[in-house]
Every structure is written in C-alpha cells, then in structure tokens.
Amino acid sequence: MTPIAFPQLLDTIRARQSSYHKLTVLAGEAGSGKTRLIRQVAAELDFPLINLSLLLSQRLLSQNQRQRSLNAESVAIDVIDEHFKSGLCLDDTELLFDKTLRTNPLVFLQNISRNRHIVATWNGGVTGGELRFGYPGHPDYFNQNFNGYPVVSVAEDRFQVHLTT
C-alpha cells in the first residue's frame, strides 16, 4: 500500500493502457470523495463519465426479473460501448451488486477492461488484497480478492494504491 498524490494517480491510470486488465478501481466508503475524484480524473483524461446504475436501471426497468438476471451484463456492456471513447469512467456502480441480477461485479469490471480503459468507483473498502462491498449480513454483501490491476483507497483527499500481481 503506497500513499500517492493526484498526479501519481493519473500516472497509475495511464499506465494501465498497455496492461491485460486496463482497469483502475477507486474504492472508498460512502462520502469518501470517490465521485469528486472520478470527476477530476474524467476531466483530466478526457474520459466520459457515466452513472452506470442509473443508465443500467433505466434499460432494465421494462424487463421482468428473469430477463433482468439474464440480460444485465449484456445491457451494461451496451451502455458502456455507447459512451466509450479512448477510456471511460464509471461512477455509481452499486446496481452491479444486486443479488437478483446474478452478476459478479469484480469479474464484470475485469472482463470489460480487457479491451477498454476503465476507471470505476467501488463503494466499499480494501482489506489486504480483497475488495469489500457492504458488510457481512447485508443482502448485497460482496468480498473478493483482486489481482492484476491497481485499487486506490480513497479517504477524503488521501489516496493509497494497492497493487497485487
């Protein structure tokens, strides 16, 4: 875990362009400054910024529960493809954690970042090499190891990079 400043954060994100997973995750609890930070990143890198949960929920609204669980990932990919330029910033990714959609949010982000430069917010914490969403007992609780891309802990205006190989 390494403390960094905003210019080093941008360098870390830019360095992902030639990586297998072109993904950087900005993780922090609610109110930690993730949205403010991803807005700055999007402006600096000229990446579109989208509210993934809003756009995905608008597209899934007319579908029944079974259709949603079958189509959620492909609909999310369509939303991403419509906004993608040289890179894309995804904020408000919480809908991916809805258990009824049957998605693995981390695997989804990894998969879409194989051929797209993605910076995504993650509403939760980092412990060791694991990303956490929610808390044990919460219906949408999620905890999983991450590997092969940087995860940046965001706490107010402090950033720490977690790198695993």
FIVO-273513 format. One line per field, with one value per residue: x, y, z of N, C-alpha, C in turn. Coordinates in nm, 4 decimals. Layout:
<pts>
n.px	[X	...] $
n.py	[Y	...] $
n.pz	[Z	...] $
ca.px	[X	...] $
ca.py	[Y	...] $
ca.pz	[Z	...] $
c.px	[X	...] $
c.py	[Y	...] $
c.pz	[Z	...] $
</pts>
This chain:
<pts>
n.px	[0.0854	0.0709	0.0987	-0.0220	-0.0240	-0.2511	-0.1345	0.0295	-0.1664	-0.3004	-0.0908	-0.0708	-0.3172	-0.2959	-0.0875	-0.2106	-0.3019	-0.1558	-0.1808	-0.2993	-0.5484	-0.7135	-0.7848	-0.8671	-0.9537	-1.1354	-1.1744	-1.3808	-1.5537	-1.8981	-1.9291	-1.6593	-1.5311	-1.5079	-1.6673	-1.6171	-1.3433	-1.3387	-1.4643	-1.2716	-1.0644	-1.1848	-1.2172	-0.9497	-0.8330	-0.9913	-1.2017	-1.5235	-1.7748	-1.9903	-2.2966	-2.3360	-2.5259	-2.7655	-2.8084	-2.8124	-3.0280	-3.2401	-3.2517	-3.3132	-3.5563	-3.8018	-3.8017	-3.8802	-3.8035	-3.6629	-3.5698	-3.4072	-3.2030	-3.0893	-3.0048	-2.8577	-2.5702	-2.5080	-2.6621	-2.5430	-2.2901	-2.3636	-2.4439	-2.1989	-2.0426	-2.1724	-2.0911	-1.8187	-1.4954	-1.1691	-1.1301	-1.3109	-1.4991	-1.6598	-1.9115	-2.1062	-2.1682	-2.3211	-2.5539	-2.4653	-2.4137	-2.6496	-2.8061	-3.0110	-2.9576	-2.7555	-2.4801	-2.1224	-1.9641	-1.6891	-1.5616	-1.7038	-1.6172	-1.3441	-1.3553	-1.4690	-1.2661	-1.0639	-1.0417	-1.0909	-1.0179	-1.0752	-1.1940	-1.3223	-1.5563	-1.5888	-1.7973	-1.7007	-1.4644	-1.1071	-0.9247	-0.6292	-0.5662	-0.8260	-1.1415	-1.4249	-1.7770	-2.0448	-2.1462	-2.0917	-2.3808	-2.5440	-2.7762	-2.6622	-2.3945	-2.0528	-1.7365	-1.4147	-1.1044	-0.8679	-0.6691	-0.3926	-0.4365	-0.4488	-0.5895	-0.7272	-0.7428	-0.9689	-0.9960	-1.1301	-0.9214	-0.7042	-0.5090	-0.4373	-0.2481	-0.3077	-0.1451	-0.1477	-0.0139] $
n.py	[-0.1157	0.2103	0.5526	0.8162	1.1103	1.3230	1.3651	1.1335	0.9401	0.9793	0.9044	0.6358	0.5399	0.5984	0.4256	0.1817	0.1387	-0.0322	-0.2754	-0.6082	-0.6177	-0.3295	-0.1660	0.0428	0.0713	0.2788	0.2846	0.3326	0.4249	0.5375	0.8840	0.9371	1.0761	0.9721	1.0223	1.2935	1.2703	1.0926	1.2506	1.4513	1.2949	1.2036	1.4483	1.5328	1.3253	1.3226	1.1389	1.0015	1.0256	0.8186	0.7424	0.4444	0.2779	0.4254	0.4461	0.1741	0.0777	0.2194	0.0972	-0.1651	-0.1537	-0.2082	-0.4797	-0.8115	-0.9831	-1.2236	-1.1799	-0.9593	-1.0728	-1.2404	-1.0657	-0.8515	-0.8097	-0.7957	-0.5778	-0.3800	-0.3770	-0.2819	-0.0196	0.0807	0.0578	0.2443	0.4877	0.4852	0.6106	0.6771	0.5863	0.5250	0.6397	0.5038	0.5669	0.5256	0.2380	0.0573	-0.0947	-0.3211	-0.4946	-0.5994	-0.8780	-1.0125	-0.9752	-1.1431	-1.1057	-1.0949	-0.8421	-0.7664	-0.9469	-0.8802	-0.6102	-0.6606	-0.8178	-0.6385	-0.4620	-0.5688	-0.4967	-0.2292	0.0856	0.1421	0.3215	0.2808	0.3438	0.2114	0.1296	0.0789	-0.0999	-0.1722	-0.4463	-0.5827	-0.7838	-0.7776	-0.6679	-0.5106	-0.4893	-0.3472	-0.5132	-0.8022	-0.9988	-0.8126	-0.7910	-0.7598	-0.8068	-0.8324	-0.9733	-1.0076	-1.1291	-0.9234	-0.8860	-0.8058	-0.5438	-0.1954	-0.0909	0.1826	0.3250	0.5529	0.8219	1.0937	1.3468	1.1843	0.9311	0.5902	0.3446	0.0107	-0.2647	-0.5726	-0.8786] $
n.pz	[0.0000	-0.0986	-0.0359	-0.2447	-0.4606	-0.6518	-0.9199	-0.9417	-0.9237	-1.1672	-1.3391	-1.2679	-1.3617	-1.6383	-1.7038	-1.7205	-1.9760	-2.1443	-2.0243	-1.9338	-1.7947	-1.8195	-1.6050	-1.3340	-1.0023	-0.7912	-0.4674	-0.1862	0.1132	0.1469	0.0943	0.0921	-0.1078	-0.3621	-0.5943	-0.6481	-0.6997	-0.9240	-1.1097	-1.1456	-1.2512	-1.4901	-1.6257	-1.6516	-1.8025	-2.0222	-2.0437	-2.0885	-1.8341	-1.6657	-1.4947	-1.3975	-1.2641	-1.2858	-1.5699	-1.6394	-1.4834	-1.5992	-1.8491	-1.7812	-1.6594	-1.7918	-1.8134	-1.6947	-1.3810	-1.4353	-1.6974	-1.6473	-1.4869	-1.6728	-1.8734	-1.7702	-1.7699	-2.0469	-2.1231	-1.9667	-2.0877	-2.3411	-2.2704	-2.1806	-2.4149	-2.5777	-2.4721	-2.4653	-2.5351	-2.5758	-2.3292	-2.0221	-1.7476	-1.4735	-1.2535	-0.9540	-0.9340	-0.7994	-0.8645	-0.9900	-0.7835	-0.6982	-0.5908	-0.7249	-0.9904	-1.0485	-1.1034	-1.0962	-0.9698	-0.9691	-1.1449	-1.3748	-1.4171	-1.4575	-1.6916	-1.8835	-1.8993	-2.0461	-2.3127	-2.3006	-2.1609	-1.8323	-1.5555	-1.2438	-0.9823	-0.6504	-0.4029	-0.1111	0.0939	0.1173	0.2113	0.2824	0.0135	-0.0774	-0.1998	-0.0668	-0.0461	0.1157	0.4205	0.6301	0.6397	0.5208	0.2502	-0.0068	0.0294	-0.0540	-0.1134	-0.2281	-0.3626	-0.5376	-0.8306	-1.0335	-1.1195	-1.0275	-0.7170	-0.5701	-0.2632	-0.1368	0.0726	0.1816	0.0813	0.0430	-0.1043	-0.1528	-0.3069	-0.3906	-0.4965	-0.6596	-0.7818] $
ca.px	[0.0000	0.1558	0.0281	0.0105	-0.0939	-0.3316	-0.0552	0.0705	-0.2874	-0.3187	0.0143	-0.1098	-0.4275	-0.2417	-0.0021	-0.2952	-0.3364	-0.0894	-0.1931	-0.4025	-0.6700	-0.6976	-0.8794	-0.8280	-1.0700	-1.1285	-1.2584	-1.3965	-1.6868	-1.9860	-1.8843	-1.5122	-1.4800	-1.4887	-1.7322	-1.5379	-1.2168	-1.3565	-1.4935	-1.1417	-0.9935	-1.2517	-1.1850	-0.8066	-0.8002	-1.0905	-1.2822	-1.6629	-1.8117	-2.1310	-2.3575	-2.3720	-2.6509	-2.8790	-2.8311	-2.8476	-3.1638	-3.3343	-3.2635	-3.3680	-3.6853	-3.9150	-3.7859	-3.9172	-3.6871	-3.5870	-3.4999	-3.3000	-3.0894	-3.0263	-2.9561	-2.7936	-2.4329	-2.5048	-2.7171	-2.4374	-2.1879	-2.4192	-2.4350	-2.0571	-1.9984	-2.2310	-2.0243	-1.6740	-1.4050	-1.0384	-1.1427	-1.4417	-1.5094	-1.7883	-1.9451	-2.2327	-2.1724	-2.3862	-2.6541	-2.3976	-2.4100	-2.7837	-2.8001	-3.1097	-2.9028	-2.6625	-2.3514	-2.0078	-1.9201	-1.5460	-1.5335	-1.7585	-1.5246	-1.2223	-1.3825	-1.4879	-1.1415	-0.9635	-1.0228	-1.1342	-0.9544	-1.1859	-1.1742	-1.4531	-1.5675	-1.6323	-1.8465	-1.6622	-1.3284	-0.9996	-0.8560	-0.5307	-0.5887	-0.9682	-1.2378	-1.5472	-1.8954	-2.1408	-2.0955	-2.1492	-2.5213	-2.6169	-2.8207	-2.5759	-2.2554	-1.9614	-1.5981	-1.3392	-0.9670	-0.8413	-0.5361	-0.3502	-0.4692	-0.4445	-0.7071	-0.6891	-0.8286	-0.9998	-1.0460	-1.1244	-0.8284	-0.5872	-0.5210	-0.3346	-0.2566	-0.2870	-0.1095	-0.1232	0.0295] $
ca.py	[0.0000	0.3271	0.6813	0.8895	1.2360	1.3179	1.3396	0.9917	0.8633	0.9870	0.8213	0.4958	0.5095	0.5987	0.3077	0.0634	0.1293	-0.1457	-0.3923	-0.7055	-0.5535	-0.1835	-0.1296	0.1020	0.0806	0.3797	0.2268	0.4091	0.4220	0.6487	1.0128	0.9443	1.1632	0.8968	1.0889	1.4134	1.2256	1.0377	1.3655	1.5123	1.2007	1.2083	1.5763	1.5365	1.2257	1.3365	1.0168	1.0227	0.9784	0.7785	0.6852	0.3123	0.2279	0.4982	0.4055	0.0318	0.0597	0.2697	-0.0033	-0.2910	-0.1272	-0.2698	-0.6250	-0.8801	-1.0229	-1.3277	-1.1140	-0.8762	-1.1557	-1.2957	-0.9620	-0.7383	-0.7849	-0.7523	-0.4418	-0.2934	-0.3648	-0.1909	0.1160	0.1166	0.0752	0.3675	0.6053	0.4646	0.6735	0.6148	0.5334	0.5519	0.6415	0.4519	0.6015	0.4677	0.1020	-0.0273	-0.1869	-0.4474	-0.5793	-0.6511	-1.0252	-1.0640	-0.9678	-1.2570	-1.0680	-1.0796	-0.7090	-0.7585	-1.0201	-0.7986	-0.4990	-0.7178	-0.8608	-0.5263	-0.3847	-0.6362	-0.4211	-0.0917	0.1504	0.1674	0.3663	0.2583	0.3602	0.0941	0.1775	-0.0179	-0.0898	-0.2616	-0.5096	-0.6707	-0.7961	-0.8010	-0.5579	-0.5407	-0.4054	-0.3766	-0.5725	-0.9358	-0.9970	-0.7249	-0.8761	-0.7493	-0.8140	-0.8904	-0.9679	-1.0921	-1.0902	-0.8585	-0.9221	-0.7672	-0.4050	-0.1173	-0.0455	0.3034	0.3581	0.6949	0.8687	1.2393	1.3811	1.0967	0.8131	0.4886	0.2448	-0.1290	-0.3386	-0.7157	-0.9360] $
ca.pz	[0.0000	-0.1153	-0.0483	-0.3683	-0.4864	-0.7738	-1.0420	-0.9460	-0.9540	-1.3124	-1.3995	-1.2442	-1.4540	-1.7752	-1.7210	-1.7441	-2.1181	-2.2099	-1.9371	-1.9675	-1.7437	-1.8279	-1.5010	-1.2064	-0.9145	-0.6860	-0.3623	-0.0633	0.1741	0.1094	0.1441	0.0975	-0.2135	-0.4875	-0.7072	-0.6778	-0.7584	-1.0590	-1.1969	-1.1766	-1.3395	-1.6207	-1.6897	-1.6831	-1.9054	-2.1288	-2.0479	-2.0480	-1.7008	-1.6645	-1.3764	-1.4505	-1.2043	-1.3441	-1.7092	-1.6417	-1.4304	-1.6999	-1.9552	-1.7297	-1.5953	-1.8619	-1.8162	-1.5712	-1.3014	-1.5052	-1.8090	-1.5904	-1.4452	-1.7933	-1.9646	-1.7023	-1.8150	-2.1869	-2.1257	-1.9131	-2.1925	-2.4419	-2.2145	-2.1800	-2.5542	-2.6316	-2.4170	-2.4641	-2.6330	-2.5503	-2.1947	-1.9644	-1.6022	-1.4268	-1.1160	-0.9081	-0.9888	-0.6992	-0.9174	-1.0230	-0.6640	-0.6709	-0.5999	-0.8192	-1.1264	-1.0608	-1.1621	-1.0083	-1.0114	-0.9936	-1.2695	-1.4830	-1.4420	-1.5165	-1.8290	-1.9756	-1.9076	-2.1301	-2.4370	-2.2765	-2.0456	-1.7402	-1.4177	-1.1826	-0.8377	-0.5748	-0.2745	-0.0094	0.1426	0.0764	0.3228	0.2225	-0.1300	-0.1011	-0.2097	0.0061	-0.0653	0.2212	0.5437	0.6470	0.6777	0.4269	0.1387	-0.1244	0.0734	-0.1529	-0.0713	-0.3212	-0.3920	-0.6659	-0.8741	-1.1671	-1.1506	-0.9044	-0.6437	-0.4983	-0.1490	-0.1333	0.2015	0.1690	-0.0267	0.0528	-0.1891	-0.1338	-0.4127	-0.3558	-0.6186	-0.6458	-0.9106] $
c.px	[0.0907	0.0718	0.0725	-0.0679	-0.1668	-0.2483	-0.0078	-0.0495	-0.3123	-0.2149	-0.0187	-0.2196	-0.3764	-0.1592	-0.0824	-0.3235	-0.2744	-0.0992	-0.3030	-0.5394	-0.6423	-0.7916	-0.8075	-0.9555	-1.0413	-1.2265	-1.2622	-1.5393	-1.7693	-1.9346	-1.7333	-1.4525	-1.4564	-1.5470	-1.6568	-1.4075	-1.2361	-1.3958	-1.3640	-1.0630	-1.0526	-1.2162	-1.0392	-0.7711	-0.8921	-1.1652	-1.4262	-1.6857	-1.9593	-2.1702	-2.4124	-2.5042	-2.7733	-2.9093	-2.8722	-2.9899	-3.2689	-3.3570	-3.3302	-3.5097	-3.8023	-3.9080	-3.8330	-3.7900	-3.6013	-3.5072	-3.3842	-3.1785	-3.0175	-2.9543	-2.8710	-2.6540	-2.4286	-2.5616	-2.6124	-2.3264	-2.2366	-2.4095	-2.2911	-2.0078	-2.0513	-2.1559	-1.8724	-1.6047	-1.2697	-1.0351	-1.2790	-1.4316	-1.6504	-1.8067	-2.0786	-2.2544	-2.2528	-2.4883	-2.5923	-2.3973	-2.5455	-2.7838	-2.8995	-3.0592	-2.8012	-2.5339	-2.2448	-1.9457	-1.7724	-1.5069	-1.5864	-1.6630	-1.3942	-1.2456	-1.3976	-1.3596	-1.0338	-0.9385	-1.0738	-1.0601	-1.0659	-1.1333	-1.3115	-1.4491	-1.6239	-1.6710	-1.8197	-1.5160	-1.2335	-0.9343	-0.7597	-0.5508	-0.7339	-1.0458	-1.3663	-1.6552	-1.9946	-2.0721	-2.1584	-2.2920	-2.6061	-2.6560	-2.7286	-2.4266	-2.1708	-1.8193	-1.5194	-1.1973	-0.9614	-0.6965	-0.5094	-0.3827	-0.4700	-0.5832	-0.6596	-0.7906	-0.8451	-1.0580	-1.0235	-1.0271	-0.6995	-0.6131	-0.4069	-0.3567	-0.2249	-0.2591	-0.0878	-0.0812	-0.0377] $
c.py	[0.1228	0.4532	0.7537	1.0205	1.2236	1.2967	1.1941	0.9007	0.8629	0.9026	0.6726	0.4540	0.5020	0.4733	0.1815	0.0400	0.0071	-0.2744	-0.4866	-0.6552	-0.4041	-0.1181	-0.0631	0.1194	0.1858	0.3370	0.3163	0.4003	0.5415	0.7777	1.0318	1.0363	1.0942	0.9701	1.2155	1.3748	1.1746	1.1473	1.4347	1.4250	1.2077	1.3366	1.5791	1.4431	1.2338	1.2050	1.0559	0.9642	0.9432	0.7245	0.5491	0.2621	0.2955	0.4495	0.2593	0.0110	0.1110	0.1660	-0.1318	-0.2764	-0.2007	-0.4226	-0.6868	-0.9315	-1.1274	-1.2677	-1.0284	-0.9598	-1.2158	-1.1892	-0.8530	-0.7088	-0.7370	-0.6116	-0.3436	-0.2731	-0.2714	-0.0455	0.1653	0.1433	0.2050	0.4927	0.5985	0.5446	0.6051	0.5520	0.5712	0.5475	0.5991	0.4903	0.5366	0.3293	0.0057	-0.1260	-0.3215	-0.5451	-0.6392	-0.8012	-1.0812	-1.0584	-1.0780	-1.2213	-1.0732	-0.9462	-0.7004	-0.8314	-0.9414	-0.6844	-0.5484	-0.7524	-0.7435	-0.4461	-0.4547	-0.5597	-0.2773	-0.0383	0.1988	0.2154	0.3575	0.2853	0.2318	0.1430	0.0715	-0.0036	-0.1915	-0.3149	-0.6104	-0.6706	-0.8199	-0.6708	-0.6022	-0.4399	-0.4450	-0.4356	-0.7108	-0.9269	-0.9065	-0.8094	-0.8714	-0.7533	-0.8871	-0.8702	-1.0610	-1.0385	-1.0174	-0.8854	-0.8673	-0.6257	-0.3277	-0.0888	0.0706	0.3268	0.5088	0.7268	1.0190	1.2739	1.3003	0.9723	0.7183	0.3823	0.1070	-0.2015	-0.4848	-0.7681	-1.0676] $
c.pz	[0.0000	-0.1219	-0.1756	-0.3722	-0.6198	-0.9009	-1.0539	-0.9728	-1.1044	-1.3851	-1.3850	-1.3414	-1.5975	-1.8025	-1.7495	-1.8917	-2.1858	-2.1278	-1.9848	-1.9219	-1.7393	-1.7273	-1.3848	-1.1260	-0.8078	-0.5775	-0.2404	-0.0136	0.1243	0.1730	0.1468	-0.0084	-0.3464	-0.6073	-0.7458	-0.7482	-0.9007	-1.1576	-1.2391	-1.2739	-1.4800	-1.6953	-1.7350	-1.7987	-2.0267	-2.1524	-2.0166	-1.9082	-1.7038	-1.5278	-1.4214	-1.3932	-1.2647	-1.4852	-1.7203	-1.5911	-1.5282	-1.8085	-1.9078	-1.6754	-1.6611	-1.8653	-1.6851	-1.5023	-1.3719	-1.6205	-1.7581	-1.5544	-1.5652	-1.8763	-1.9011	-1.7559	-1.9591	-2.2024	-2.0730	-2.0158	-2.3028	-2.3955	-2.2204	-2.3218	-2.6147	-2.5875	-2.4277	-2.5735	-2.6140	-2.4117	-2.1414	-1.8129	-1.5631	-1.2811	-1.0822	-0.9703	-0.9005	-0.7548	-0.9555	-0.9058	-0.6288	-0.6959	-0.7025	-0.9640	-1.1540	-1.1350	-1.0545	-1.0488	-1.0461	-1.1213	-1.3892	-1.5179	-1.5044	-1.6633	-1.9253	-1.9928	-1.9897	-2.2593	-2.4251	-2.1542	-1.9534	-1.6055	-1.3524	-1.0329	-0.7767	-0.4370	-0.1682	0.0243	0.0838	0.2035	0.2649	0.0725	-0.1649	-0.1092	-0.1413	-0.0318	0.0423	0.3434	0.5571	0.7014	0.5897	0.3060	0.0162	-0.0883	-0.0308	-0.1027	-0.1631	-0.3384	-0.5252	-0.7010	-1.0140	-1.2088	-1.0192	-0.8479	-0.5576	-0.3875	-0.1446	0.0049	0.2048	0.0567	-0.0190	-0.0315	-0.1557	-0.2398	-0.3563	-0.4871	-0.5831	-0.7822	-0.9354] $
</pts>
